[in-house]
């Protein structure tokens, strides 16, 4: 498989098609696709994130086959089953298994889906569909568990029960206060506020164009058009609320950055001493969103905005923060405010109620019956 699965894909449809064709052709009998139109349809139908994951997962599968001395196109159900055992940590006997990093059950399942797609697109029998592989996947789920690691929530006032009380610990409030007073800080504050108001995923944040923002209205609020999202592949679009404070932050950032049109959130280039040099023309890369959040947690700690938190606890926080942290925090704050599940799903474009309920599970444990009873007898 010659293509680099980590190279940028998705922005140029023809380039995306070429990369997928190269990968699938490497699996095809005599390296000839039986149904090129099927591969072309997949390239058009998949999102950029799906394409990246598909190619990355195939790279890992190809590496496993080479380490196992198996031709990728000739892999069998036994080859896949051994891969699943290695990924779940159930087999460290072979050389290939010993150098294979363990993965979560969800990730293993995704690998199998993409491997299966690749073989079917190549016109071969799908080795992941065999009963042996299905049973090995079930055994892997028992071995590693199915609970997914959740990003640490960044709530507006932190991990508090009183939404109207003072902020505590890592919170959106603390991160906003930690923002610098220059152009970079203006960009960071606008990003934080938009992320919280809208619950946007990182791909949605970096896709925001100035033309997508409408307002302010008579009260200073605005709306954001989200043309396409993870759960809106057909591009029907959705609208999200922007508070007056967020609209003011957007205006400050646009004024300092000289942004009249095009991508809203852009890279702010700095000199080696941290001083601002210039603003980029293109949109931020999705991978930078989580990095920005982590940097702001460290800035808030350095400015003593996180209370009595020690450095080791701060580093644990930084490790657990991701680009999804504010979206998780938005869900938890909505639950704490008494909003109903359907309203939360509609406002923030969630399709799976189980995902939203999982985000609220930890909050529910702290405010449920057992927590209330424990507090009643805490001083006895």
DRENKESE-288674 format. One line per 8 residues: number of its first residue (from 0); their letters; for each residue y, x, z negated of C-alpha. Coordinates in steps of 0.1 Angstrom, whole numbers, plus 5000, padded with zeros to 4 digits. Example, Ala and Ser with C-alpha at 12.3 -4.5 7.8 and 13.67 -1.06 7.14 Angstrom:
2
0	AS	4955,5123,4922 | 4989,5137,4929
This chain:
380
0	XXXXXXXX	5000,5000,5000 | 5030,5019,5013 | 5059,4998,5003 | 5078,5004,4971 | 5075,4972,4950 | 5105,4982,4929 | 5129,4984,4958 | 5155,4956,4961
8	XXXXXXXX	5142,4925,4978 | 5154,4890,4983 | 5189,4895,4995 | 5178,4901,5031 | 5151,4876,5042 | 5139,4898,5071 | 5135,4928,5047 | 5117,4907,5022
16	XXXXXXXX	5093,4895,5049 | 5087,4930,5061 | 5078,4943,5026 | 5054,4914,5019 | 5038,4918,5053 | 5032,4955,5047 | 5016,4948,5013 | 4993,4920,5025
24	XXXXXXXX	4984,4937,5057 | 4970,4966,5037 | 4945,4941,5022 | 4936,4924,5055 | 4904,4931,5074 | 4911,4958,5100 | 4946,4956,5087 | 4953,4926,5109
32	XXXXXXXX	4967,4894,5094 | 4948,4863,5104 | 4977,4840,5098 | 5011,4858,5099 | 5029,4824,5097 | 5014,4819,5062 | 5029,4852,5050 | 5062,4844,5065
40	XXXXXXXX	5062,4810,5048 | 5055,4826,5015 | 5084,4850,5019 | 5108,4822,5026 | 5095,4800,4998 | 5094,4825,4970 | 5124,4834,4949 | 5136,4870,4947
48	XXXXXXXX	5121,4873,4912 | 5087,4860,4924 | 5087,4886,4952 | 5095,4914,4928 | 5068,4904,4904 | 5043,4899,4932 | 5049,4934,4947 | 5050,4950,4913
56	XXXXXXXX	5017,4934,4902 | 5001,4944,4935 | 5011,4980,4929 | 4994,4980,4895 | 4963,4964,4910 | 4962,4990,4937 | 4965,5017,4910 | 4936,5002,4891
64	XXXXXXXX	4914,5001,4922 | 4921,5037,4930 | 4914,5048,4895 | 4881,5028,4897 | 4872,5044,4930 | 4872,5010,4948 | 4888,5002,4981 | 4914,4975,4973
72	XXXXXXXX	4903,4953,5002 | 4867,4955,4991 | 4873,4947,4954 | 4849,4921,4939 | 4849,4898,4910 | 4834,4926,4889 | 4864,4948,4897 | 4888,4921,4886
80	XXXXXXXX	4868,4913,4855 | 4869,4950,4845 | 4906,4950,4850 | 4910,4920,4827 | 4890,4936,4800 | 4911,4968,4802 | 4944,4948,4802 | 4933,4929,4771
88	XXXXXXXX	4921,4961,4753 | 4885,4950,4752 | 4873,4980,4772 | 4884,5015,4768 | 4852,5031,4779 | 4861,5040,4815 | 4888,5065,4825 | 4907,5038,4843
96	XXXXXXXX	4906,5015,4812 | 4918,5043,4789 | 4950,5048,4809 | 4957,5011,4814 | 4983,4997,4791 | 4974,4965,4773 | 4993,4933,4783 | 4999,4899,4769
104	XXXXXXXX	4977,4870,4779 | 5006,4854,4799 | 5011,4887,4818 | 4974,4891,4826 | 4973,4855,4839 | 5003,4862,4861 | 4986,4894,4875 | 4956,4873,4885
112	XXXXXXXX	4977,4847,4902 | 4995,4873,4923 | 4963,4892,4931 | 4947,4859,4942 | 4976,4851,4964 | 4975,4885,4981 | 4938,4882,4990 | 4942,4846,5003
120	XXXXXXXX	4973,4856,5024 | 4953,4885,5038 | 4925,4862,5049 | 4900,4875,5024 | 4879,4857,4997 | 4898,4855,4964 | 4880,4877,4939 | 4900,4862,4910
128	XXXXXXXX	4885,4827,4916 | 4850,4837,4905 | 4836,4821,4873 | 4832,4856,4859 | 4869,4862,4861 | 4878,4828,4847 | 4856,4835,4817 | 4869,4870,4812
136	XXXXXXXX	4905,4856,4812 | 4895,4831,4786 | 4880,4859,4765 | 4912,4879,4769 | 4932,4850,4756 | 4911,4849,4725 | 4913,4886,4721 | 4951,4891,4724
144	XXXXXXXX	4963,4855,4716 | 4985,4834,4738 | 5017,4834,4718 | 5045,4850,4738 | 5070,4874,4723 | 5103,4855,4721 | 5136,4871,4726 | 5157,4873,4694
152	XXXXXXXX	5182,4844,4694 | 5219,4851,4695 | 5234,4820,4679 | 5271,4812,4678 | 5275,4819,4640 | 5242,4837,4635 | 5211,4826,4616 | 5229,4800,4594
160	XXXXXXXX	5221,4764,4585 | 5258,4753,4583 | 5271,4754,4618 | 5307,4749,4605 | 5304,4778,4580 | 5313,4814,4584 | 5293,4836,4608 | 5266,4859,4594
168	XXXXXXXX	5247,4888,4608 | 5243,4892,4646 | 5261,4862,4662 | 5281,4854,4693 | 5312,4854,4671 | 5305,4890,4660 | 5298,4902,4695 | 5330,4886,4708
176	XXXXXXXX	5350,4903,4680 | 5333,4936,4689 | 5345,4935,4725 | 5370,4961,4735 | 5406,4952,4742 | 5406,4966,4777 | 5393,4954,4810 | 5357,4961,4800
184	XXXXXXXX	5361,4940,4769 | 5376,4912,4789 | 5346,4912,4812 | 5322,4913,4782 | 5339,4884,4764 | 5340,4862,4794 | 5303,4870,4800 | 5294,4861,4765
192	XXXXXXXX	5313,4828,4764 | 5301,4817,4798 | 5265,4825,4789 | 5267,4805,4757 | 5286,4774,4772 | 5262,4771,4801 | 5229,4786,4788 | 5227,4804,4822
200	XXXXXXXX	5198,4827,4829 | 5206,4862,4839 | 5201,4855,4876 | 5224,4825,4874 | 5251,4845,4855 | 5253,4873,4881 | 5253,4847,4909 | 5285,4830,4897
208	XXXXXXXX	5313,4831,4923 | 5349,4824,4915 | 5347,4794,4939 | 5320,4779,4916 | 5345,4774,4888 | 5366,4742,4887 | 5395,4736,4863 | 5411,4738,4839
216	XXXXXXXX	5416,4700,4833 | 5442,4685,4811 | 5425,4697,4779 | 5419,4732,4793 | 5382,4728,4799 | 5364,4734,4832 | 5331,4731,4849 | 5307,4756,4866
224	XXXXXXXX	5287,4748,4897 | 5253,4764,4895 | 5241,4762,4932 | 5206,4773,4925 | 5184,4782,4895 | 5149,4790,4886 | 5140,4753,4882 | 5161,4742,4912
232	XXXXXXXX	5145,4760,4942 | 5157,4733,4966 | 5193,4741,4958 | 5204,4706,4946 | 5228,4723,4922 | 5239,4715,4887 | 5271,4715,4867 | 5278,4731,4833
240	XXXXXXXX	5307,4727,4809 | 5331,4755,4803 | 5352,4752,4770 | 5389,4759,4770 | 5383,4792,4751 | 5359,4802,4779 | 5383,4793,4806 | 5410,4814,4789
248	XXXXXXXX	5385,4843,4787 | 5377,4839,4824 | 5414,4840,4833 | 5420,4871,4812 | 5391,4889,4829 | 5402,4879,4864 | 5437,4889,4857 | 5428,4923,4843
256	XXXXXXXX	5401,4929,4870 | 5423,4916,4899 | 5395,4892,4909 | 5408,4865,4933 | 5375,4857,4950 | 5339,4867,4952 | 5315,4875,4923 | 5329,4868,4889
264	XXXXXXXX	5310,4893,4869 | 5311,4928,4882 | 5305,4963,4871 | 5334,4980,4853 | 5333,5017,4861 | 5343,5041,4833 | 5351,5078,4830 | 5329,5101,4808
272	XXXXXXXX	5353,5095,4778 | 5348,5057,4782 | 5382,5050,4797 | 5381,5023,4824 | 5383,5036,4860 | 5378,5007,4883 | 5361,4974,4890 | 5332,4971,4914
280	XXXXXXXX	5332,4947,4944 | 5297,4935,4941 | 5280,4913,4915 | 5264,4927,4884 | 5226,4935,4886 | 5206,4910,4866 | 5190,4939,4847 | 5223,4948,4832
288	XXXXXXXX	5228,4916,4812 | 5204,4925,4784 | 5218,4960,4784 | 5253,4946,4778 | 5241,4925,4749 | 5224,4954,4733 | 5255,4976,4736 | 5276,4949,4720
296	XXXXXXXX	5253,4946,4690 | 5257,4983,4685 | 5295,4980,4689 | 5295,4951,4663 | 5275,4973,4639 | 5299,5002,4644 | 5328,4980,4636 | 5311,4967,4604
304	XXXXXXXX	5310,4931,4618 | 5273,4926,4608 | 5277,4924,4571 | 5253,4944,4549 | 5229,4951,4578 | 5215,4986,4577 | 5210,5009,4607 | 5172,5004,4609
312	XXXXXXXX	5176,4966,4609 | 5202,4969,4636 | 5179,4989,4658 | 5152,4963,4653 | 5177,4937,4664 | 5186,4958,4695 | 5150,4962,4704 | 5144,4924,4702
320	XXXXXXXX	5175,4914,4721 | 5171,4905,4758 | 5191,4888,4786 | 5175,4856,4773 | 5188,4859,4737 | 5219,4837,4741 | 5199,4810,4760 | 5175,4809,4731
328	XXXXXXXX	5204,4808,4706 | 5219,4779,4725 | 5187,4760,4722 | 5185,4767,4684 | 5221,4757,4678 | 5216,4724,4697 | 5185,4716,4675 | 5205,4725,4644
336	XXXXXXXX	5233,4702,4656 | 5208,4673,4659 | 5207,4671,4697 | 5177,4654,4712 | 5152,4673,4733 | 5159,4654,4766 | 5196,4660,4762 | 5191,4697,4756
344	XXXXXXXX	5167,4700,4786 | 5192,4682,4809 | 5222,4701,4798 | 5207,4736,4802 | 5183,4730,4830 | 5149,4733,4813 | 5119,4719,4830 | 5092,4725,4804
352	XXXXXXXX	5097,4708,4770 | 5072,4731,4754 | 5094,4761,4761 | 5124,4744,4744 | 5103,4733,4714 | 5090,4769,4710 | 5126,4781,4708 | 5132,4756,4681
360	XXXXXXXX	5100,4762,4661 | 5114,4790,4639 | 5145,4771,4632 | 5124,4740,4623 | 5103,4761,4598 | 5135,4770,4579 | 5148,4734,4578 | 5116,4715,4575
368	XXXXXXXX	5100,4697,4546 | 5084,4728,4531 | 5117,4747,4532 | 5136,4719,4515 | 5109,4716,4488 | 5109,4753,4482 | 5147,4754,4478 | 5145,4726,4452
376	XXXX	5123,4746,4429 | 5138,4780,4438 | 5154,4785,4403 | 5124,4773,4382
